[in-house]
Amino acid sequence: MTIVMFVITVVLLGLFYFGGELPNSQYVTPVYTEQLLWWSYLLFGVAIVAALVFPIARLFTRPKEAMKSFIALAGIIVLVLIAYSMSDGTIMNIPGYSGSDNVPGTLKFTDTILITTYFLGIGAIGAIVVTEIIRRVR
């Protein structure tokens, strides 16, 4: 299954980058942007379902390991709540923009996602550094 998803992703990326551009568009827009976005949404949904279903299934087979998964899931929820509390919904002054996305709800959601991504990126880099340091010390 993983190989099939990987092949589909590679094919869609190839179409996205080398499949041409939409004619008569104001900006450079690849033809297969929508298909790649829908595939990304599908993969994101599968990841969310897997992140929720596998810990529940593990709860019945290996309860101690399941608790570790739930603790990690709770940690991510706390991280998102912290990012949400740090986010700002102030409407921006964007000259020439008249779209419908410059509203507090959308801006707060976007800030939450960005801040969460920053936290996770810093955590990943920190984990790599700490792992290497521990490996060298041993």
Phi and psi in radians as a Rosetta constraint file:
Dihedral C 1 N 2 CA 2 C 2 CIRCULARHARMONIC -1.105 0.35
Dihedral N 2 CA 2 C 2 N 3 CIRCULARHARMONIC -0.696 0.35
Dihedral C 2 N 3 CA 3 C 3 CIRCULARHARMONIC -1.137 0.35
Dihedral N 3 CA 3 C 3 N 4 CIRCULARHARMONIC -0.686 0.35
Dihedral C 3 N 4 CA 4 C 4 CIRCULARHARMONIC -1.095 0.35
Dihedral N 4 CA 4 C 4 N 5 CIRCULARHARMONIC -0.801 0.35
Dihedral C 4 N 5 CA 5 C 5 CIRCULARHARMONIC -1.102 0.35
Dihedral N 5 CA 5 C 5 N 6 CIRCULARHARMONIC -0.681 0.35
Dihedral C 5 N 6 CA 6 C 6 CIRCULARHARMONIC -1.125 0.35
Dihedral N 6 CA 6 C 6 N 7 CIRCULARHARMONIC -0.778 0.35
Dihedral C 6 N 7 CA 7 C 7 CIRCULARHARMONIC -1.109 0.35
Dihedral N 7 CA 7 C 7 N 8 CIRCULARHARMONIC -0.766 0.35
Dihedral C 7 N 8 CA 8 C 8 CIRCULARHARMONIC -1.057 0.35
Dihedral N 8 CA 8 C 8 N 9 CIRCULARHARMONIC -0.733 0.35
Dihedral C 8 N 9 CA 9 C 9 CIRCULARHARMONIC -1.100 0.35
Dihedral N 9 CA 9 C 9 N 10 CIRCULARHARMONIC -0.777 0.35
Dihedral C 9 N 10 CA 10 C 10 CIRCULARHARMONIC -1.119 0.35
Dihedral N 10 CA 10 C 10 N 11 CIRCULARHARMONIC -0.731 0.35
Dihedral C 10 N 11 CA 11 C 11 CIRCULARHARMONIC -1.106 0.35
Dihedral N 11 CA 11 C 11 N 12 CIRCULARHARMONIC -0.808 0.35
Dihedral C 11 N 12 CA 12 C 12 CIRCULARHARMONIC -1.126 0.35
Dihedral N 12 CA 12 C 12 N 13 CIRCULARHARMONIC -0.669 0.35
Dihedral C 12 N 13 CA 13 C 13 CIRCULARHARMONIC -1.130 0.35
Dihedral N 13 CA 13 C 13 N 14 CIRCULARHARMONIC -0.710 0.35
Dihedral C 13 N 14 CA 14 C 14 CIRCULARHARMONIC -1.074 0.35
Dihedral N 14 CA 14 C 14 N 15 CIRCULARHARMONIC -0.767 0.35
Dihedral C 14 N 15 CA 15 C 15 CIRCULARHARMONIC -1.117 0.35
Dihedral N 15 CA 15 C 15 N 16 CIRCULARHARMONIC -0.687 0.35
Dihedral C 15 N 16 CA 16 C 16 CIRCULARHARMONIC -1.096 0.35
Dihedral N 16 CA 16 C 16 N 17 CIRCULARHARMONIC -0.827 0.35
Dihedral C 16 N 17 CA 17 C 17 CIRCULARHARMONIC -1.398 0.35
Dihedral N 17 CA 17 C 17 N 18 CIRCULARHARMONIC -0.577 0.35
Dihedral C 17 N 18 CA 18 C 18 CIRCULARHARMONIC -2.070 0.35
Dihedral N 18 CA 18 C 18 N 19 CIRCULARHARMONIC 0.142 0.35
Dihedral C 18 N 19 CA 19 C 19 CIRCULARHARMONIC -1.538 0.35
Dihedral N 19 CA 19 C 19 N 20 CIRCULARHARMONIC 0.079 0.35
Dihedral C 19 N 20 CA 20 C 20 CIRCULARHARMONIC 1.709 0.35
Dihedral N 20 CA 20 C 20 N 21 CIRCULARHARMONIC -3.133 0.35
Dihedral C 20 N 21 CA 21 C 21 CIRCULARHARMONIC -2.195 0.35
Dihedral N 21 CA 21 C 21 N 22 CIRCULARHARMONIC 2.695 0.35
Dihedral C 21 N 22 CA 22 C 22 CIRCULARHARMONIC -1.189 0.35
Dihedral N 22 CA 22 C 22 N 23 CIRCULARHARMONIC 2.316 0.35
Dihedral C 22 N 23 CA 23 C 23 CIRCULARHARMONIC -1.305 0.35
Dihedral N 23 CA 23 C 23 N 24 CIRCULARHARMONIC 2.642 0.35
Dihedral C 23 N 24 CA 24 C 24 CIRCULARHARMONIC 1.052 0.35
Dihedral N 24 CA 24 C 24 N 25 CIRCULARHARMONIC 0.526 0.35
Dihedral C 24 N 25 CA 25 C 25 CIRCULARHARMONIC -1.751 0.35
Dihedral N 25 CA 25 C 25 N 26 CIRCULARHARMONIC 2.638 0.35
Dihedral C 25 N 26 CA 26 C 26 CIRCULARHARMONIC -1.142 0.35
Dihedral N 26 CA 26 C 26 N 27 CIRCULARHARMONIC -0.676 0.35
Dihedral C 26 N 27 CA 27 C 27 CIRCULARHARMONIC -2.060 0.35
Dihedral N 27 CA 27 C 27 N 28 CIRCULARHARMONIC 2.867 0.35
Dihedral C 27 N 28 CA 28 C 28 CIRCULARHARMONIC -1.137 0.35
Dihedral N 28 CA 28 C 28 N 29 CIRCULARHARMONIC 2.051 0.35
Dihedral C 28 N 29 CA 29 C 29 CIRCULARHARMONIC -2.307 0.35
Dihedral N 29 CA 29 C 29 N 30 CIRCULARHARMONIC 1.967 0.35
Dihedral C 29 N 30 CA 30 C 30 CIRCULARHARMONIC -1.085 0.35
Dihedral N 30 CA 30 C 30 N 31 CIRCULARHARMONIC 2.580 0.35
Dihedral C 30 N 31 CA 31 C 31 CIRCULARHARMONIC -1.112 0.35
Dihedral N 31 CA 31 C 31 N 32 CIRCULARHARMONIC -0.673 0.35
Dihedral C 31 N 32 CA 32 C 32 CIRCULARHARMONIC -1.719 0.35
Dihedral N 32 CA 32 C 32 N 33 CIRCULARHARMONIC 0.483 0.35
Dihedral C 32 N 33 CA 33 C 33 CIRCULARHARMONIC -1.103 0.35
Dihedral N 33 CA 33 C 33 N 34 CIRCULARHARMONIC -0.788 0.35
Dihedral C 33 N 34 CA 34 C 34 CIRCULARHARMONIC -1.108 0.35
Dihedral N 34 CA 34 C 34 N 35 CIRCULARHARMONIC -0.730 0.35
Dihedral C 34 N 35 CA 35 C 35 CIRCULARHARMONIC -1.118 0.35
Dihedral N 35 CA 35 C 35 N 36 CIRCULARHARMONIC -0.704 0.35
Dihedral C 35 N 36 CA 36 C 36 CIRCULARHARMONIC -1.157 0.35
Dihedral N 36 CA 36 C 36 N 37 CIRCULARHARMONIC -0.692 0.35
Dihedral C 36 N 37 CA 37 C 37 CIRCULARHARMONIC -1.126 0.35
Dihedral N 37 CA 37 C 37 N 38 CIRCULARHARMONIC -0.757 0.35
Dihedral C 37 N 38 CA 38 C 38 CIRCULARHARMONIC -1.123 0.35
Dihedral N 38 CA 38 C 38 N 39 CIRCULARHARMONIC -0.668 0.35
Dihedral C 38 N 39 CA 39 C 39 CIRCULARHARMONIC -1.117 0.35
Dihedral N 39 CA 39 C 39 N 40 CIRCULARHARMONIC -0.700 0.35
Dihedral C 39 N 40 CA 40 C 40 CIRCULARHARMONIC -1.115 0.35
Dihedral N 40 CA 40 C 40 N 41 CIRCULARHARMONIC -0.733 0.35
Dihedral C 40 N 41 CA 41 C 41 CIRCULARHARMONIC -1.065 0.35
Dihedral N 41 CA 41 C 41 N 42 CIRCULARHARMONIC -0.746 0.35
Dihedral C 41 N 42 CA 42 C 42 CIRCULARHARMONIC -1.090 0.35
Dihedral N 42 CA 42 C 42 N 43 CIRCULARHARMONIC -0.810 0.35
Dihedral C 42 N 43 CA 43 C 43 CIRCULARHARMONIC -1.107 0.35
Dihedral N 43 CA 43 C 43 N 44 CIRCULARHARMONIC -0.671 0.35
Dihedral C 43 N 44 CA 44 C 44 CIRCULARHARMONIC -1.102 0.35
Dihedral N 44 CA 44 C 44 N 45 CIRCULARHARMONIC -0.742 0.35
Dihedral C 44 N 45 CA 45 C 45 CIRCULARHARMONIC -1.106 0.35
Dihedral N 45 CA 45 C 45 N 46 CIRCULARHARMONIC -0.739 0.35
Dihedral C 45 N 46 CA 46 C 46 CIRCULARHARMONIC -1.083 0.35
Dihedral N 46 CA 46 C 46 N 47 CIRCULARHARMONIC -0.719 0.35
Dihedral C 46 N 47 CA 47 C 47 CIRCULARHARMONIC -1.114 0.35
Dihedral N 47 CA 47 C 47 N 48 CIRCULARHARMONIC -0.709 0.35
Dihedral C 47 N 48 CA 48 C 48 CIRCULARHARMONIC -1.139 0.35
Dihedral N 48 CA 48 C 48 N 49 CIRCULARHARMONIC -0.804 0.35
Dihedral C 48 N 49 CA 49 C 49 CIRCULARHARMONIC -1.063 0.35
Dihedral N 49 CA 49 C 49 N 50 CIRCULARHARMONIC -0.765 0.35
Dihedral C 49 N 50 CA 50 C 50 CIRCULARHARMONIC -1.107 0.35
Dihedral N 50 CA 50 C 50 N 51 CIRCULARHARMONIC -0.691 0.35
Dihedral C 50 N 51 CA 51 C 51 CIRCULARHARMONIC -1.166 0.35
Dihedral N 51 CA 51 C 51 N 52 CIRCULARHARMONIC -0.443 0.35
Dihedral C 51 N 52 CA 52 C 52 CIRCULARHARMONIC -1.651 0.35
Dihedral N 52 CA 52 C 52 N 53 CIRCULARHARMONIC -0.665 0.35
Dihedral C 52 N 53 CA 53 C 53 CIRCULARHARMONIC -1.332 0.35
Dihedral N 53 CA 53 C 53 N 54 CIRCULARHARMONIC -0.763 0.35
Dihedral C 53 N 54 CA 54 C 54 CIRCULARHARMONIC -1.101 0.35
Dihedral N 54 CA 54 C 54 N 55 CIRCULARHARMONIC -0.725 0.35
Dihedral C 54 N 55 CA 55 C 55 CIRCULARHARMONIC -1.102 0.35
Dihedral N 55 CA 55 C 55 N 56 CIRCULARHARMONIC -0.600 0.35
Dihedral C 55 N 56 CA 56 C 56 CIRCULARHARMONIC -1.200 0.35
Dihedral N 56 CA 56 C 56 N 57 CIRCULARHARMONIC -0.734 0.35
Dihedral C 56 N 57 CA 57 C 57 CIRCULARHARMONIC -1.144 0.35
Dihedral N 57 CA 57 C 57 N 58 CIRCULARHARMONIC -0.668 0.35
Dihedral C 57 N 58 CA 58 C 58 CIRCULARHARMONIC -1.188 0.35
Dihedral N 58 CA 58 C 58 N 59 CIRCULARHARMONIC -0.433 0.35
Dihedral C 58 N 59 CA 59 C 59 CIRCULARHARMONIC -1.015 0.35
Dihedral N 59 CA 59 C 59 N 60 CIRCULARHARMONIC -0.603 0.35
Dihedral C 59 N 60 CA 60 C 60 CIRCULARHARMONIC -1.488 0.35
Dihedral N 60 CA 60 C 60 N 61 CIRCULARHARMONIC -0.480 0.35
Dihedral C 60 N 61 CA 61 C 61 CIRCULARHARMONIC -1.619 0.35
Dihedral N 61 CA 61 C 61 N 62 CIRCULARHARMONIC -0.774 0.35
Dihedral C 61 N 62 CA 62 C 62 CIRCULARHARMONIC -2.402 0.35
Dihedral N 62 CA 62 C 62 N 63 CIRCULARHARMONIC 1.537 0.35
Dihedral C 62 N 63 CA 63 C 63 CIRCULARHARMONIC -1.070 0.35
Dihedral N 63 CA 63 C 63 N 64 CIRCULARHARMONIC -0.632 0.35
Dihedral C 63 N 64 CA 64 C 64 CIRCULARHARMONIC -1.165 0.35
Dihedral N 64 CA 64 C 64 N 65 CIRCULARHARMONIC -0.742 0.35
Dihedral C 64 N 65 CA 65 C 65 CIRCULARHARMONIC -1.193 0.35
Dihedral N 65 CA 65 C 65 N 66 CIRCULARHARMONIC -0.571 0.35
Dihedral C 65 N 66 CA 66 C 66 CIRCULARHARMONIC -1.113 0.35
Dihedral N 66 CA 66 C 66 N 67 CIRCULARHARMONIC -0.652 0.35
Dihedral C 66 N 67 CA 67 C 67 CIRCULARHARMONIC -1.114 0.35
Dihedral N 67 CA 67 C 67 N 68 CIRCULARHARMONIC -0.646 0.35
Dihedral C 67 N 68 CA 68 C 68 CIRCULARHARMONIC -1.087 0.35
Dihedral N 68 CA 68 C 68 N 69 CIRCULARHARMONIC -0.701 0.35
Dihedral C 68 N 69 CA 69 C 69 CIRCULARHARMONIC -1.132 0.35
Dihedral N 69 CA 69 C 69 N 70 CIRCULARHARMONIC -0.734 0.35
Dihedral C 69 N 70 CA 70 C 70 CIRCULARHARMONIC -1.176 0.35
Dihedral N 70 CA 70 C 70 N 71 CIRCULARHARMONIC -0.604 0.35
Dihedral C 70 N 71 CA 71 C 71 CIRCULARHARMONIC -1.135 0.35
Dihedral N 71 CA 71 C 71 N 72 CIRCULARHARMONIC -0.731 0.35
Dihedral C 71 N 72 CA 72 C 72 CIRCULARHARMONIC -1.122 0.35
Dihedral N 72 CA 72 C 72 N 73 CIRCULARHARMONIC -0.724 0.35
Dihedral C 72 N 73 CA 73 C 73 CIRCULARHARMONIC -1.116 0.35
Dihedral N 73 CA 73 C 73 N 74 CIRCULARHARMONIC -0.712 0.35
Dihedral C 73 N 74 CA 74 C 74 CIRCULARHARMONIC -1.129 0.35
Dihedral N 74 CA 74 C 74 N 75 CIRCULARHARMONIC -0.656 0.35
Dihedral C 74 N 75 CA 75 C 75 CIRCULARHARMONIC -1.074 0.35
Dihedral N 75 CA 75 C 75 N 76 CIRCULARHARMONIC -0.719 0.35
Dihedral C 75 N 76 CA 76 C 76 CIRCULARHARMONIC -1.162 0.35
Dihedral N 76 CA 76 C 76 N 77 CIRCULARHARMONIC -0.692 0.35
Dihedral C 76 N 77 CA 77 C 77 CIRCULARHARMONIC -1.094 0.35
Dihedral N 77 CA 77 C 77 N 78 CIRCULARHARMONIC -0.749 0.35
Dihedral C 77 N 78 CA 78 C 78 CIRCULARHARMONIC -1.090 0.35
Dihedral N 78 CA 78 C 78 N 79 CIRCULARHARMONIC -0.724 0.35
Dihedral C 78 N 79 CA 79 C 79 CIRCULARHARMONIC -1.061 0.35
Dihedral N 79 CA 79 C 79 N 80 CIRCULARHARMONIC -0.756 0.35
Dihedral C 79 N 80 CA 80 C 80 CIRCULARHARMONIC -1.157 0.35
Dihedral N 80 CA 80 C 80 N 81 CIRCULARHARMONIC -0.677 0.35
Dihedral C 80 N 81 CA 81 C 81 CIRCULARHARMONIC -1.139 0.35
Dihedral N 81 CA 81 C 81 N 82 CIRCULARHARMONIC -0.675 0.35
Dihedral C 81 N 82 CA 82 C 82 CIRCULARHARMONIC -1.119 0.35
Dihedral N 82 CA 82 C 82 N 83 CIRCULARHARMONIC -0.768 0.35
Dihedral C 82 N 83 CA 83 C 83 CIRCULARHARMONIC -1.080 0.35
Dihedral N 83 CA 83 C 83 N 84 CIRCULARHARMONIC -0.686 0.35
Dihedral C 83 N 84 CA 84 C 84 CIRCULARHARMONIC -1.116 0.35
Dihedral N 84 CA 84 C 84 N 85 CIRCULARHARMONIC -0.693 0.35
Dihedral C 84 N 85 CA 85 C 85 CIRCULARHARMONIC -1.217 0.35
Dihedral N 85 CA 85 C 85 N 86 CIRCULARHARMONIC -0.432 0.35
Dihedral C 85 N 86 CA 86 C 86 CIRCULARHARMONIC -1.494 0.35
Dihedral N 86 CA 86 C 86 N 87 CIRCULARHARMONIC -0.296 0.35
Dihedral C 86 N 87 CA 87 C 87 CIRCULARHARMONIC -1.305 0.35
Dihedral N 87 CA 87 C 87 N 88 CIRCULARHARMONIC 2.794 0.35
Dihedral C 87 N 88 CA 88 C 88 CIRCULARHARMONIC -2.159 0.35
Dihedral N 88 CA 88 C 88 N 89 CIRCULARHARMONIC 2.360 0.35
Dihedral C 88 N 89 CA 89 C 89 CIRCULARHARMONIC -1.893 0.35
Dihedral N 89 CA 89 C 89 N 90 CIRCULARHARMONIC 0.314 0.35
Dihedral C 89 N 90 CA 90 C 90 CIRCULARHARMONIC -1.150 0.35
Dihedral N 90 CA 90 C 90 N 91 CIRCULARHARMONIC 2.270 0.35
Dihedral C 90 N 91 CA 91 C 91 CIRCULARHARMONIC -1.138 0.35
Dihedral N 91 CA 91 C 91 N 92 CIRCULARHARMONIC 2.341 0.35
Dihedral C 91 N 92 CA 92 C 92 CIRCULARHARMONIC -1.583 0.35
Dihedral N 92 CA 92 C 92 N 93 CIRCULARHARMONIC 2.614 0.35
Dihedral C 92 N 93 CA 93 C 93 CIRCULARHARMONIC -1.664 0.35
Dihedral N 93 CA 93 C 93 N 94 CIRCULARHARMONIC 1.738 0.35
Dihedral C 93 N 94 CA 94 C 94 CIRCULARHARMONIC -1.994 0.35
Dihedral N 94 CA 94 C 94 N 95 CIRCULARHARMONIC 1.822 0.35
Dihedral C 94 N 95 CA 95 C 95 CIRCULARHARMONIC -1.047 0.35
Dihedral N 95 CA 95 C 95 N 96 CIRCULARHARMONIC 2.265 0.35
Dihedral C 95 N 96 CA 96 C 96 CIRCULARHARMONIC 1.509 0.35
Dihedral N 96 CA 96 C 96 N 97 CIRCULARHARMONIC -0.069 0.35
Dihedral C 96 N 97 CA 97 C 97 CIRCULARHARMONIC -1.709 0.35
Dihedral N 97 CA 97 C 97 N 98 CIRCULARHARMONIC 2.210 0.35
Dihedral C 97 N 98 CA 98 C 98 CIRCULARHARMONIC -2.239 0.35
Dihedral N 98 CA 98 C 98 N 99 CIRCULARHARMONIC 0.406 0.35
Dihedral C 98 N 99 CA 99 C 99 CIRCULARHARMONIC -1.325 0.35
Dihedral N 99 CA 99 C 99 N 100 CIRCULARHARMONIC 3.111 0.35
Dihedral C 99 N 100 CA 100 C 100 CIRCULARHARMONIC -1.705 0.35
Dihedral N 100 CA 100 C 100 N 101 CIRCULARHARMONIC 0.098 0.35
Dihedral C 100 N 101 CA 101 C 101 CIRCULARHARMONIC -1.645 0.35
Dihedral N 101 CA 101 C 101 N 102 CIRCULARHARMONIC -0.037 0.35
Dihedral C 101 N 102 CA 102 C 102 CIRCULARHARMONIC -1.606 0.35
Dihedral N 102 CA 102 C 102 N 103 CIRCULARHARMONIC 1.086 0.35
Dihedral C 102 N 103 CA 103 C 103 CIRCULARHARMONIC -2.198 0.35
Dihedral N 103 CA 103 C 103 N 104 CIRCULARHARMONIC 2.682 0.35
Dihedral C 103 N 104 CA 104 C 104 CIRCULARHARMONIC -0.950 0.35
Dihedral N 104 CA 104 C 104 N 105 CIRCULARHARMONIC -0.719 0.35
Dihedral C 104 N 105 CA 105 C 105 CIRCULARHARMONIC -1.096 0.35
Dihedral N 105 CA 105 C 105 N 106 CIRCULARHARMONIC -0.819 0.35
Dihedral C 105 N 106 CA 106 C 106 CIRCULARHARMONIC -1.155 0.35
Dihedral N 106 CA 106 C 106 N 107 CIRCULARHARMONIC -0.722 0.35
Dihedral C 106 N 107 CA 107 C 107 CIRCULARHARMONIC -1.155 0.35
Dihedral N 107 CA 107 C 107 N 108 CIRCULARHARMONIC -0.689 0.35
Dihedral C 107 N 108 CA 108 C 108 CIRCULARHARMONIC -1.163 0.35
Dihedral N 108 CA 108 C 108 N 109 CIRCULARHARMONIC -0.730 0.35
Dihedral C 108 N 109 CA 109 C 109 CIRCULARHARMONIC -1.086 0.35
Dihedral N 109 CA 109 C 109 N 110 CIRCULARHARMONIC -0.808 0.35
Dihedral C 109 N 110 CA 110 C 110 CIRCULARHARMONIC -1.088 0.35
Dihedral N 110 CA 110 C 110 N 111 CIRCULARHARMONIC -0.779 0.35
Dihedral C 110 N 111 CA 111 C 111 CIRCULARHARMONIC -1.055 0.35
Dihedral N 111 CA 111 C 111 N 112 CIRCULARHARMONIC -0.717 0.35
Dihedral C 111 N 112 CA 112 C 112 CIRCULARHARMONIC -1.065 0.35
Dihedral N 112 CA 112 C 112 N 113 CIRCULARHARMONIC -0.796 0.35
Dihedral C 112 N 113 CA 113 C 113 CIRCULARHARMONIC -1.115 0.35
Dihedral N 113 CA 113 C 113 N 114 CIRCULARHARMONIC -0.769 0.35
Dihedral C 113 N 114 CA 114 C 114 CIRCULARHARMONIC -1.117 0.35
Dihedral N 114 CA 114 C 114 N 115 CIRCULARHARMONIC -0.810 0.35
Dihedral C 114 N 115 CA 115 C 115 CIRCULARHARMONIC -1.124 0.35
Dihedral N 115 CA 115 C 115 N 116 CIRCULARHARMONIC -0.707 0.35
Dihedral C 115 N 116 CA 116 C 116 CIRCULARHARMONIC -1.072 0.35
Dihedral N 116 CA 116 C 116 N 117 CIRCULARHARMONIC -0.737 0.35
Dihedral C 116 N 117 CA 117 C 117 CIRCULARHARMONIC -1.093 0.35
Dihedral N 117 CA 117 C 117 N 118 CIRCULARHARMONIC -0.725 0.35
Dihedral C 117 N 118 CA 118 C 118 CIRCULARHARMONIC -1.064 0.35
Dihedral N 118 CA 118 C 118 N 119 CIRCULARHARMONIC -0.825 0.35
Dihedral C 118 N 119 CA 119 C 119 CIRCULARHARMONIC -1.017 0.35
Dihedral N 119 CA 119 C 119 N 120 CIRCULARHARMONIC -0.826 0.35
Dihedral C 119 N 120 CA 120 C 120 CIRCULARHARMONIC -1.162 0.35
Dihedral N 120 CA 120 C 120 N 121 CIRCULARHARMONIC -0.661 0.35
Dihedral C 120 N 121 CA 121 C 121 CIRCULARHARMONIC -1.125 0.35
Dihedral N 121 CA 121 C 121 N 122 CIRCULARHARMONIC -0.789 0.35
Dihedral C 121 N 122 CA 122 C 122 CIRCULARHARMONIC -1.106 0.35
Dihedral N 122 CA 122 C 122 N 123 CIRCULARHARMONIC -0.704 0.35
Dihedral C 122 N 123 CA 123 C 123 CIRCULARHARMONIC -1.108 0.35
Dihedral N 123 CA 123 C 123 N 124 CIRCULARHARMONIC -0.700 0.35
Dihedral C 123 N 124 CA 124 C 124 CIRCULARHARMONIC -1.136 0.35
Dihedral N 124 CA 124 C 124 N 125 CIRCULARHARMONIC -0.780 0.35
Dihedral C 124 N 125 CA 125 C 125 CIRCULARHARMONIC -1.118 0.35
Dihedral N 125 CA 125 C 125 N 126 CIRCULARHARMONIC -0.744 0.35
Dihedral C 125 N 126 CA 126 C 126 CIRCULARHARMONIC -1.062 0.35
Dihedral N 126 CA 126 C 126 N 127 CIRCULARHARMONIC -0.716 0.35
Dihedral C 126 N 127 CA 127 C 127 CIRCULARHARMONIC -1.123 0.35
Dihedral N 127 CA 127 C 127 N 128 CIRCULARHARMONIC -0.687 0.35
Dihedral C 127 N 128 CA 128 C 128 CIRCULARHARMONIC -1.107 0.35
Dihedral N 128 CA 128 C 128 N 129 CIRCULARHARMONIC -0.812 0.35
Dihedral C 128 N 129 CA 129 C 129 CIRCULARHARMONIC -1.105 0.35
Dihedral N 129 CA 129 C 129 N 130 CIRCULARHARMONIC -0.829 0.35
Dihedral C 129 N 130 CA 130 C 130 CIRCULARHARMONIC -1.099 0.35
Dihedral N 130 CA 130 C 130 N 131 CIRCULARHARMONIC -0.712 0.35
Dihedral C 130 N 131 CA 131 C 131 CIRCULARHARMONIC -1.070 0.35
Dihedral N 131 CA 131 C 131 N 132 CIRCULARHARMONIC -0.754 0.35
Dihedral C 131 N 132 CA 132 C 132 CIRCULARHARMONIC -1.151 0.35
Dihedral N 132 CA 132 C 132 N 133 CIRCULARHARMONIC -0.701 0.35
Dihedral C 132 N 133 CA 133 C 133 CIRCULARHARMONIC -1.119 0.35
Dihedral N 133 CA 133 C 133 N 134 CIRCULARHARMONIC -0.792 0.35
Dihedral C 133 N 134 CA 134 C 134 CIRCULARHARMONIC -1.107 0.35
Dihedral N 134 CA 134 C 134 N 135 CIRCULARHARMONIC -0.694 0.35
Dihedral C 134 N 135 CA 135 C 135 CIRCULARHARMONIC -1.107 0.35
Dihedral N 135 CA 135 C 135 N 136 CIRCULARHARMONIC -0.679 0.35
Dihedral C 135 N 136 CA 136 C 136 CIRCULARHARMONIC -1.252 0.35
Dihedral N 136 CA 136 C 136 N 137 CIRCULARHARMONIC -0.615 0.35
Dihedral C 136 N 137 CA 137 C 137 CIRCULARHARMONIC -1.222 0.35
Dihedral N 137 CA 137 C 137 N 138 CIRCULARHARMONIC -0.646 0.35
